[in-house]
Amino acid sequence: MICGLIKDDMDYVREGNVFHFVTDEASRPAWSKALDEYLTGTPVNLMMKRKYSGQKRRMNSNDALRHFVEFVSASGGIKVDLASGPSGYFAPFLDTLKDDDCLIITDACPAIIKAHADACKKDNFYIFDVDLDKGLPFKDKSVDLFTGNLLNNVENYPGLIKEAYRCLKPGGKLALIEIFFDQGSKTQQSLAEQGKIWASYEDFVRFCESVGFTCTGSETVATRKGPISPGDLYPLDKDDCSTDKTIYLTKKGSP
């Protein structure tokens, strides 16, 4: 089933449930090389099974996150998590996978990929070693649902949204958790001038709708004034406010 989702012109190497689309280290993104060197050189124990347990509790900690898990769980078929990283936030999705569903997570850091592969041995759980800034390896109209948690660290975020739209089946869904700054704030204005689609919730919805998505809903997870932690680059003004929100988007057309 998984191999049938992959574009015919894609080169990859399969290693169990891990599919390597980054097939040589020369083409691996610089950020992932640096992170891998840090994690393996220190070394750092990612304690992924413990993270999975912690994320199951966190994603049940308020209504917005709980509804997000319920939304993802209710969608059957091919589910793909974008830029999964080391947090393991997707762990609750694993508990609700049906036998004919599958969950594919994505990352480009070898140490993180190995940690996830070691932590979860479910037959319908797969890991794609892929550089998201270079596009997605899936065929057109092949995926039922994309998810993501704080994708603003993806350099080509606009391109990723367009790629997700291409790969989704008609009626397919994109469910994200993202941080946005208040419309009109100093931070939002600066980010918008830089072309950042996540500058504000309104900016993000406007962009997604220009791609072809329909926004079907959103909930607030948390709000804050000023930085999340000392040394944060944003917000630019201590009085600027940001909001973590869930957002649900649907590709036009009938399934």
Backbone as CSV, one residue per row, in Angstrom:
resi,resn,N_x,N_y,N_z,CA_x,CA_y,CA_z,C_x,C_y,C_z
1,MET,0.835,-1.208,0.000,0.000,0.000,0.000,0.867,1.255,0.000
2,ILE,1.913,1.294,0.854,2.732,2.488,0.979,3.484,2.781,-0.312
3,CYS,4.070,1.757,-0.888,4.841,1.961,-2.124,3.967,2.529,-3.233
4,GLY,2.688,2.181,-3.238,1.772,2.676,-4.250,1.453,4.147,-4.121
5,LEU,1.780,4.764,-2.962,1.546,6.191,-2.749,2.663,7.056,-3.307
6,ILE,3.818,6.456,-3.532,5.029,7.209,-3.872,5.100,7.499,-5.366
7,LYS,5.480,8.720,-5.702,5.602,9.115,-7.105,6.572,8.189,-7.836
8,ASP,6.239,7.902,-9.080,7.006,6.918,-9.855,8.454,7.331,-10.067
9,ASP,8.733,8.621,-10.075,10.091,9.081,-10.377,10.937,9.320,-9.130
10,MET,10.442,8.891,-7.961,11.168,9.119,-6.715,12.144,7.986,-6.430
11,ASP,13.375,8.341,-6.126,14.364,7.366,-5.664,14.292,7.276,-4.146
12,TYR,14.321,6.067,-3.625,14.316,5.906,-2.172,14.906,4.556,-1.804
13,VAL,15.277,4.458,-0.531,15.782,3.209,0.032,14.891,2.844,1.207
14,ARG,14.387,1.611,1.198,13.526,1.176,2.300,14.331,0.377,3.316
15,GLU,14.118,0.703,4.572,14.759,0.005,5.685,13.677,-0.308,6.713
16,GLY,13.018,-1.464,6.541,11.878,-1.789,7.398,10.737,-0.824,7.144
17,ASN,10.277,-0.158,8.198,9.199,0.814,8.059,9.700,2.233,7.805
18,VAL,10.999,2.375,7.561,11.585,3.680,7.256,11.895,3.755,5.765
19,PHE,11.422,4.828,5.134,11.685,5.077,3.716,12.602,6.289,3.620
20,HIS,13.796,6.076,3.101,14.777,7.161,2.989,14.709,7.792,1.602
21,PHE,14.189,9.016,1.548,14.186,9.777,0.302,15.411,10.686,0.227
22,VAL,16.035,10.928,1.372,17.351,11.550,1.389,18.339,10.392,1.327
23,THR,18.823,10.108,0.142,19.577,8.863,-0.080,21.082,9.031,0.040
24,ASP,21.568,10.258,0.205,22.996,10.464,0.445,23.151,11.686,1.341
25,GLU,24.184,11.676,2.155,24.360,12.734,3.146,24.633,14.093,2.512
26,ALA,25.133,14.105,1.293,25.408,15.379,0.630,24.123,16.169,0.386
27,SER,22.995,15.480,0.226,21.737,16.156,-0.040,20.888,16.340,1.220
28,ARG,21.408,15.933,2.374,20.669,16.109,3.621,20.710,17.584,4.027
29,PRO,19.581,18.158,4.478,19.565,19.577,4.865,20.581,19.889,5.959
30,ALA,21.134,21.079,5.900,22.170,21.473,6.858,21.653,21.446,8.289
31,TRP,20.399,21.893,8.493,19.862,21.917,9.857,19.796,20.512,10.447
32,SER,19.436,19.516,9.610,19.298,18.156,10.124,20.663,17.530,10.421
33,LYS,21.669,17.892,9.618,23.028,17.420,9.900,23.522,17.963,11.237
34,ALA,23.288,19.259,11.452,23.741,19.888,12.691,23.031,19.287,13.899
35,LEU,21.722,19.080,13.769,20.963,18.493,14.875,21.399,17.061,15.139
36,ASP,21.628,16.314,14.073,22.061,14.924,14.239,23.426,14.849,14.916
37,GLU,24.334,15.740,14.528,25.661,15.765,15.151,25.560,16.081,16.638
38,TYR,24.648,16.991,16.988,24.453,17.335,18.398,23.879,16.155,19.178
39,LEU,22.845,15.519,18.630,22.163,14.438,19.339,23.046,13.205,19.490
40,THR,23.851,12.929,18.465,24.691,11.735,18.526,26.045,12.011,19.180
41,GLY,26.503,13.256,19.132,27.802,13.586,19.684,27.793,13.772,21.182
42,THR,26.640,14.147,21.749,26.617,14.463,23.175,26.789,13.253,24.086
43,PRO,26.147,12.085,23.927,24.924,11.855,23.146,23.676,12.217,23.967
44,VAL,22.545,12.362,23.276,21.286,12.709,23.922,20.331,11.537,23.815
45,ASN,19.775,11.116,24.929,18.738,10.083,24.932,17.396,10.761,24.750
46,LEU,16.770,10.574,23.609,15.508,11.244,23.313,14.337,10.674,24.119
47,MET,14.506,9.504,24.715,13.465,8.914,25.578,12.092,8.986,24.904
48,MET,12.027,8.499,23.658,10.851,8.710,22.849,9.600,8.046,23.429
49,LYS,9.736,6.864,24.012,8.552,6.227,24.590,7.990,7.062,25.734
50,ARG,8.873,7.661,26.530,8.406,8.543,27.602,7.735,9.782,27.020
51,LYS,8.306,10.298,25.925,7.684,11.460,25.274,6.300,11.113,24.745
52,TYR,6.159,9.918,24.169,4.852,9.503,23.680,3.824,9.521,24.813
53,SER,4.197,8.990,25.964,3.284,8.964,27.108,2.938,10.376,27.565
54,GLY,3.957,11.243,27.614,3.718,12.622,28.017,2.833,13.370,27.052
55,GLN,3.008,13.134,25.752,2.201,13.825,24.748,0.750,13.333,24.758
56,LYS,0.548,12.087,25.109,-0.831,11.594,25.229,-1.558,12.345,26.342
57,ARG,-0.858,12.636,27.411,-1.463,13.423,28.493,-1.658,14.872,28.052
58,ARG,-0.637,15.441,27.405,-0.734,16.838,26.986,-1.866,17.050,25.999
59,MET,-2.002,16.156,25.039,-3.029,16.332,24.004,-4.441,16.067,24.528
60,ASN,-4.525,15.703,25.794,-5.823,15.552,26.447,-6.010,16.614,27.530
61,SER,-5.128,17.632,27.510,-5.095,18.598,28.608,-6.087,19.737,28.460
62,ASN,-6.566,19.997,27.252,-7.619,21.005,27.093,-8.517,20.632,25.909
63,ASP,-9.635,21.310,25.802,-10.649,20.925,24.820,-10.141,21.035,23.396
64,ALA,-9.382,22.100,23.091,-8.937,22.309,21.715,-8.013,21.177,21.262
65,LEU,-7.070,20.790,22.114,-6.152,19.699,21.756,-6.890,18.363,21.713
66,ARG,-7.807,18.158,22.613,-8.585,16.919,22.616,-9.429,16.814,21.346
67,HIS,-10.023,17.924,20.941,-10.816,17.922,19.705,-9.930,17.660,18.489
68,PHE,-8.688,18.154,18.540,-7.740,17.911,17.447,-7.471,16.417,17.297
69,VAL,-7.222,15.746,18.402,-6.980,14.299,18.374,-8.217,13.569,17.855
70,GLU,-9.392,14.000,18.302,-10.632,13.360,17.857,-10.833,13.551,16.358
71,PHE,-10.491,14.734,15.856,-10.625,15.016,14.424,-9.717,14.107,13.607
72,VAL,-8.454,14.021,14.021,-7.488,13.185,13.297,-7.895,11.715,13.376
73,SER,-8.344,11.290,14.542,-8.733,9.892,14.741,-9.943,9.513,13.900
74,ALA,-10.838,10.470,13.674,-12.056,10.184,12.920,-11.795,10.043,11.430
75,SER,-10.658,10.551,10.975,-10.315,10.449,9.560,-9.594,9.131,9.312
76,GLY,-10.139,8.317,8.467,-9.501,7.042,8.148,-8.551,7.166,6.972
77,GLY,-7.874,6.068,6.655,-7.042,6.030,5.461,-5.608,6.418,5.710
78,ILE,-5.036,7.150,4.745,-3.626,7.534,4.779,-3.476,8.871,5.490
79,LYS,-2.776,8.853,6.623,-2.552,10.064,7.404,-1.052,10.353,7.420
80,VAL,-0.701,11.606,7.179,0.707,11.991,7.110,0.948,13.173,8.037
81,ASP,1.900,13.016,8.968,2.277,14.120,9.841,3.517,14.800,9.274
82,LEU,3.462,16.103,9.146,4.524,16.882,8.517,5.493,17.436,9.552
83,ALA,6.795,17.331,9.266,7.840,17.879,10.142,7.635,17.406,11.580
84,SER,7.604,16.104,11.759,7.198,15.526,13.043,8.129,15.874,14.189
85,GLY,9.434,15.883,13.941,10.375,16.289,14.968,10.426,15.334,16.154
86,PRO,11.067,15.774,17.251,11.287,14.888,18.398,10.197,14.925,19.461
87,SER,9.170,15.768,19.294,8.214,15.948,20.394,7.332,14.730,20.629
88,GLY,7.006,13.997,19.549,6.103,12.859,19.685,4.662,13.263,19.907
89,TYR,4.301,14.510,19.528,2.947,15.003,19.794,1.865,14.144,19.135
90,PHE,2.253,13.418,18.062,1.299,12.617,17.300,0.974,11.283,17.985
91,ALA,1.580,10.998,19.126,1.410,9.700,19.790,-0.050,9.286,19.989
92,PRO,-0.962,10.217,20.340,-2.355,9.789,20.510,-2.976,9.235,19.226
93,PHE,-2.476,9.665,18.059,-3.025,9.170,16.793,-2.757,7.672,16.631
94,LEU,-1.656,7.209,17.203,-1.272,5.800,17.060,-2.271,4.874,17.739
95,ASP,-2.869,5.359,18.824,-3.784,4.512,19.591,-5.116,4.289,18.892
96,THR,-5.430,5.142,17.915,-6.742,5.049,17.267,-6.653,4.580,15.821
97,LEU,-5.469,4.156,15.384,-5.322,3.672,14.008,-6.083,2.361,13.829
98,LYS,-6.917,2.306,12.804,-7.581,1.047,12.453,-6.628,0.205,11.603
99,ASP,-6.965,-1.045,11.442,-6.074,-1.965,10.720,-5.818,-1.509,9.286
100,ASP,-6.827,-0.867,8.663,-6.655,-0.442,7.272,-6.244,1.033,7.154
101,ASP,-5.895,1.675,8.278,-5.318,3.017,8.266,-3.805,2.905,8.299
102,CYS,-3.136,4.014,8.015,-1.704,4.074,8.292,-1.332,5.500,8.646
103,LEU,-0.315,5.630,9.484,0.231,6.930,9.854,1.680,6.990,9.383
104,ILE,1.975,8.028,8.594,3.331,8.276,8.113,3.819,9.561,8.769
105,ILE,4.944,9.494,9.465,5.534,10.717,9.998,6.745,11.084,9.156
106,THR,7.153,12.335,9.220,8.221,12.827,8.347,9.263,13.606,9.141
107,ASP,10.515,13.404,8.788,11.616,14.161,9.388,12.845,13.936,8.512
108,ALA,13.908,14.699,8.783,15.139,14.524,8.009,16.358,14.375,8.897
109,CYS,16.148,14.219,10.209,17.261,14.040,11.139,17.403,12.559,11.464
110,PRO,18.502,11.925,11.096,18.662,10.482,11.311,18.453,10.031,12.752
111,ALA,18.942,10.807,13.729,18.797,10.406,15.128,17.337,10.396,15.562
112,ILE,16.572,11.368,15.097,15.150,11.434,15.436,14.388,10.316,14.740
113,ILE,14.728,10.066,13.493,14.086,8.977,12.747,14.313,7.648,13.452
114,LYS,15.545,7.400,13.876,15.856,6.143,14.562,15.106,6.034,15.882
115,ALA,15.012,7.143,16.605,14.319,7.124,17.894,12.853,6.755,17.729
116,HIS,12.204,7.310,16.700,10.800,6.970,16.448,10.664,5.519,15.986
117,ALA,11.571,5.074,15.129,11.518,3.693,14.634,11.679,2.697,15.779
118,ASP,12.529,3.026,16.748,12.740,2.145,17.899,11.559,2.181,18.864
119,ALA,10.871,3.328,18.930,9.809,3.507,19.922,8.480,2.901,19.500
120,CYS,8.234,2.819,18.210,6.934,2.319,17.733,7.146,1.246,16.670
121,LYS,6.599,0.078,16.928,6.760,-1.048,16.006,5.444,-1.449,15.350
122,LYS,4.448,-0.565,15.383,3.166,-0.893,14.763,3.354,-1.136,13.266
123,ASP,2.613,-2.104,12.746,2.751,-2.471,11.334,2.273,-1.373,10.392
124,ASN,1.376,-0.511,10.862,0.845,0.545,9.993,1.377,1.928,10.370
125,PHE,2.584,1.940,10.905,3.292,3.173,11.233,4.573,3.225,10.398
126,TYR,4.764,4.332,9.672,5.908,4.466,8.771,6.592,5.807,8.994
127,ILE,7.865,5.850,8.665,8.658,7.071,8.804,9.289,7.391,7.455
128,PHE,9.061,8.598,6.979,9.667,9.051,5.729,10.792,10.039,6.053
129,ASP,11.996,9.664,5.656,13.178,10.512,5.772,13.179,11.416,4.541
130,VAL,12.725,12.658,4.712,12.461,13.501,3.542,12.740,14.966,3.870
131,ASP,13.265,15.688,2.902,13.486,17.134,3.008,12.220,17.823,2.512
132,LEU,11.425,18.331,3.443,10.128,18.914,3.082,10.262,20.169,2.225
133,ASP,11.395,20.832,2.303,11.586,22.023,1.470,11.731,21.683,-0.010
134,LYS,11.911,20.388,-0.312,12.039,19.964,-1.707,10.782,19.289,-2.232
135,GLY,9.695,19.387,-1.474,8.435,18.803,-1.929,8.139,17.482,-1.246
136,LEU,6.948,16.967,-1.527,6.494,15.712,-0.929,6.600,14.571,-1.935
137,PRO,6.877,13.361,-1.483,7.092,12.237,-2.408,5.820,11.527,-2.847
138,PHE,4.663,12.041,-2.455,3.412,11.348,-2.729,2.841,11.691,-4.111
139,LYS,2.103,10.740,-4.645,1.388,10.974,-5.895,0.253,11.985,-5.672
140,ASP,-0.201,12.586,-6.767,-1.357,13.474,-6.697,-2.563,12.714,-6.141
141,LYS,-3.330,13.393,-5.302,-4.617,12.887,-4.810,-4.493,11.496,-4.178
142,SER,-3.489,11.329,-3.317,-3.241,10.010,-2.727,-3.412,9.956,-1.211
143,VAL,-3.473,11.121,-0.550,-3.465,11.185,0.915,-4.827,11.662,1.417
144,ASP,-5.275,11.077,2.530,-6.569,11.460,3.112,-6.456,12.631,4.081
145,LEU,-5.347,12.703,4.821,-5.207,13.724,5.859,-3.739,14.057,6.087
146,PHE,-3.441,15.345,6.156,-2.142,15.827,6.616,-2.327,16.507,7.966
147,THR,-1.359,16.311,8.860,-1.363,17.004,10.140,-0.012,17.681,10.333
148,GLY,0.049,18.600,11.279,1.313,19.257,11.584,1.201,20.076,12.853
149,ASN,2.327,20.223,13.531,2.386,20.973,14.781,3.533,21.969,14.689
150,LEU,3.195,23.253,14.578,4.192,24.329,14.492,5.128,24.120,13.309
151,LEU,4.589,24.317,12.125,5.352,24.109,10.892,6.114,25.350,10.456
152,ASN,6.082,26.407,11.276,6.722,27.647,10.831,8.240,27.569,10.762
153,ASN,8.815,26.415,11.194,10.260,26.246,11.015,10.606,25.626,9.662
154,VAL,9.597,25.289,8.879,9.836,24.817,7.513,10.130,26.042,6.647
155,GLU,11.271,26.046,6.006,11.705,27.233,5.262,10.711,27.584,4.157
156,ASN,10.293,26.596,3.395,9.347,26.850,2.305,7.938,26.429,2.747
157,TYR,7.453,27.100,3.766,6.117,26.796,4.292,5.037,26.959,3.221
158,PRO,5.051,28.052,2.436,4.037,28.180,1.385,4.067,27.011,0.397
159,GLY,5.288,26.604,0.022,5.408,25.480,-0.903,4.889,24.193,-0.305
160,LEU,5.078,23.998,0.994,4.590,22.794,1.660,3.073,22.750,1.669
161,ILE,2.437,23.892,1.914,0.970,23.941,1.879,0.464,23.593,0.477
162,LYS,1.128,24.114,-0.535,0.728,23.812,-1.917,0.925,22.333,-2.227
163,GLU,2.014,21.756,-1.734,2.279,20.343,-1.947,1.228,19.479,-1.240
164,ALA,0.852,19.873,-0.025,-0.179,19.131,0.694,-1.489,19.145,-0.090
165,TYR,-1.818,20.297,-0.662,-3.042,20.389,-1.460,-2.960,19.457,-2.666
166,ARG,-1.821,19.436,-3.331,-1.642,18.554,-4.492,-1.846,17.091,-4.129
167,CYS,-1.302,16.701,-2.990,-1.311,15.287,-2.613,-2.626,14.823,-2.002
168,LEU,-3.421,15.739,-1.485,-4.682,15.348,-0.866,-5.703,14.899,-1.895
169,LYS,-6.486,13.915,-1.506,-7.626,13.529,-2.311,-8.662,14.650,-2.262
170,PRO,-9.543,14.757,-3.251,-10.637,15.722,-3.142,-11.423,15.468,-1.852
171,GLY,-11.668,16.514,-1.100,-12.324,16.361,0.191,-11.368,16.015,1.312
172,GLY,-10.073,15.846,0.984,-9.064,15.542,1.997,-8.843,16.726,2.923
173,LYS,-8.209,16.465,4.064,-8.132,17.472,5.110,-6.691,17.763,5.540
174,LEU,-6.509,19.002,5.997,-5.252,19.457,6.577,-5.574,20.004,7.959
175,ALA,-5.005,19.400,8.997,-5.265,19.808,10.381,-3.942,20.214,11.025
176,LEU,-3.865,21.464,11.492,-2.610,21.998,12.010,-2.784,22.649,13.368
177,ILE,-1.681,22.667,14.118,-1.558,23.490,15.317,-0.448,24.493,15.014
178,GLU,-0.780,25.778,15.134,0.208,26.796,14.740,0.113,27.993,15.682
179,ILE,1.210,28.739,15.761,1.245,29.972,16.539,1.062,31.155,15.589
180,PHE,0.200,32.093,15.978,-0.070,33.280,15.173,0.020,34.518,16.063
181,PHE,0.393,35.643,15.452,0.445,36.908,16.177,-0.767,37.760,15.816
182,ASP,-1.147,38.614,16.748,-2.345,39.426,16.561,-2.208,40.306,15.323
183,GLN,-3.292,40.363,14.557,-3.324,41.205,13.370,-3.069,42.660,13.760
184,GLY,-2.134,43.302,13.056,-1.825,44.694,13.324,-0.725,44.914,14.342
185,SER,-0.272,43.855,14.998,0.815,44.002,15.962,2.134,44.247,15.230
186,LYS,3.122,44.743,15.963,4.433,45.012,15.359,5.036,43.736,14.782
187,THR,4.874,42.628,15.514,5.431,41.351,15.058,4.734,40.862,13.801
188,GLN,3.410,40.948,13.788,2.657,40.505,12.610,3.030,41.318,11.382
189,GLN,3.163,42.604,11.543,3.497,43.457,10.410,4.883,43.126,9.862
190,SER,5.835,42.885,10.746,7.186,42.541,10.312,7.212,41.194,9.600
191,LEU,6.540,40.195,10.178,6.506,38.871,9.555,5.810,38.916,8.204
192,ALA,4.722,39.692,8.114,3.998,39.806,6.848,4.874,40.450,5.779
193,GLU,5.670,41.447,6.171,6.576,42.094,5.220,7.647,41.119,4.723
194,GLN,7.980,40.117,5.553,8.953,39.083,5.160,8.304,37.962,4.348
195,GLY,6.985,38.043,4.162,6.276,37.029,3.396,5.942,35.778,4.191
196,LYS,5.958,35.880,5.519,5.644,34.730,6.359,4.128,34.535,6.416
197,ILE,3.671,33.387,5.937,2.227,33.172,5.845,1.584,32.974,7.211
198,TRP,2.396,32.696,8.248,1.876,32.471,9.590,1.931,33.731,10.453
199,ALA,2.118,34.879,9.830,2.218,36.120,10.595,1.008,36.310,11.510
200,SER,-0.159,36.049,10.986,-1.391,36.097,11.785,-2.321,35.009,11.287
201,TYR,-3.320,34.698,12.077,-4.315,33.706,11.672,-4.990,34.143,10.372
202,GLU,-5.310,35.427,10.282,-5.972,35.939,9.090,-5.086,35.800,7.857
203,ASP,-3.796,36.089,8.016,-2.846,35.937,6.899,-2.788,34.482,6.446
204,PHE,-2.761,33.576,7.414,-2.625,32.158,7.098,-3.854,31.635,6.363
205,VAL,-5.030,31.970,6.866,-6.264,31.517,6.217,-6.356,32.079,4.808
206,ARG,-5.989,33.341,4.661,-6.037,33.979,3.332,-5.149,33.231,2.337
207,PHE,-3.942,32.867,2.781,-3.039,32.141,1.892,-3.599,30.768,1.553
208,CYS,-4.041,30.029,2.545,-4.549,28.676,2.304,-5.748,28.690,1.370
209,GLU,-6.600,29.673,1.525,-7.759,29.785,0.633,-7.322,30.131,-0.783
210,SER,-6.218,30.880,-0.920,-5.725,31.200,-2.271,-5.193,29.955,-2.968
211,VAL,-4.738,28.964,-2.185,-4.262,27.699,-2.744,-5.433,26.829,-3.192
212,GLY,-6.585,26.987,-2.525,-7.762,26.199,-2.866,-8.466,25.577,-1.678
213,PHE,-7.873,25.694,-0.492,-8.467,25.122,0.708,-9.685,25.927,1.163
214,THR,-10.557,25.257,1.877,-11.645,25.907,2.606,-11.384,25.716,4.091
215,CYS,-11.392,26.804,4.848,-11.202,26.710,6.294,-12.539,26.342,6.927
216,THR,-12.554,25.243,7.658,-13.805,24.740,8.239,-13.896,24.941,9.742
217,GLY,-12.830,25.446,10.366,-12.921,25.679,11.799,-11.572,25.916,12.438
218,SER,-11.609,26.411,13.671,-10.397,26.683,14.428,-10.760,26.834,15.903
219,GLU,-9.815,26.492,16.773,-9.998,26.696,18.210,-8.710,27.230,18.815
220,THR,-8.838,27.981,19.892,-7.686,28.527,20.597,-7.169,27.512,21.613
221,VAL,-5.878,27.244,21.529,-5.225,26.352,22.497,-4.692,27.159,23.666
222,ALA,-3.993,28.273,23.377,-3.411,29.110,24.423,-3.134,30.494,23.862
223,THR,-3.146,31.486,24.724,-2.778,32.853,24.350,-1.721,33.347,25.333
224,ARG,-0.891,34.284,24.859,0.144,34.808,25.737,0.525,36.224,25.295
225,LYS,1.100,36.961,26.211,1.635,38.291,25.926,3.140,38.241,26.121
226,GLY,3.885,38.709,25.127,5.332,38.689,25.225,5.912,37.345,24.838
227,PRO,7.201,37.134,25.107,7.885,35.913,24.668,7.445,34.677,25.448
228,ILE,7.582,33.514,24.790,7.302,32.246,25.463,8.402,31.956,26.471
229,SER,9.655,32.206,26.068,10.792,31.983,26.956,11.852,33.042,26.670
230,PRO,12.728,33.341,27.623,13.764,34.361,27.409,14.632,34.041,26.196
231,GLY,14.949,35.071,25.438,15.800,34.889,24.276,15.059,34.585,22.996
232,ASP,13.731,34.453,23.049,12.960,34.196,21.837,13.104,35.356,20.854
233,LEU,13.171,35.026,19.575,13.273,36.055,18.544,11.989,36.869,18.442
234,TYR,10.861,36.183,18.604,9.551,36.837,18.541,8.811,36.631,19.851
235,PRO,7.959,37.600,20.230,7.557,38.789,19.480,8.599,39.895,19.522
236,LEU,8.441,40.852,18.626,9.370,41.972,18.550,9.090,43.012,19.621
237,ASP,7.876,43.023,20.122,7.475,43.963,21.165,6.943,43.178,22.355
238,LYS,7.354,43.550,23.556,6.950,42.806,24.754,5.442,42.817,24.973
239,ASP,4.756,43.768,24.334,3.305,43.853,24.506,2.534,43.125,23.401
240,ASP,3.250,42.588,22.402,2.577,41.842,21.337,2.059,40.514,21.884
241,CYS,0.909,40.121,21.399,0.278,38.877,21.853,0.299,37.828,20.740
242,SER,0.406,36.576,21.150,0.349,35.463,20.204,-0.649,34.434,20.688
243,THR,-1.121,33.642,19.748,-2.133,32.634,20.057,-1.769,31.320,19.378
244,ASP,-1.789,30.247,20.141,-1.683,28.906,19.566,-3.084,28.457,19.201
245,LYS,-3.270,28.064,17.941,-4.596,27.682,17.481,-4.548,26.366,16.715
246,THR,-5.617,25.626,16.793,-5.831,24.536,15.849,-6.573,25.127,14.658
247,ILE,-6.311,24.578,13.490,-6.995,25.055,12.290,-7.267,23.863,11.380
248,TYR,-8.472,23.844,10.812,-8.918,22.726,9.994,-9.260,23.226,8.588
249,LEU,-8.649,22.591,7.595,-8.809,23.001,6.200,-9.180,21.788,5.359
250,THR,-9.988,22.007,4.345,-10.453,20.925,3.479,-10.179,21.273,2.026
251,LYS,-9.691,20.287,1.287,-9.501,20.458,-0.152,-10.855,20.378,-0.838
252,LYS,-11.097,21.269,-1.744,-12.389,21.308,-2.430,-12.611,20.038,-3.241
253,GLY,-13.865,19.651,-3.354,-14.218,18.465,-4.112,-14.791,17.388,-3.225
254,SER,-15.470,16.444,-3.819,-16.080,15.349,-3.076,-15.130,14.163,-3.027
255,PRO,-15.077,13.475,-1.856,-14.202,12.296,-1.754,-14.557,11.243,-2.781
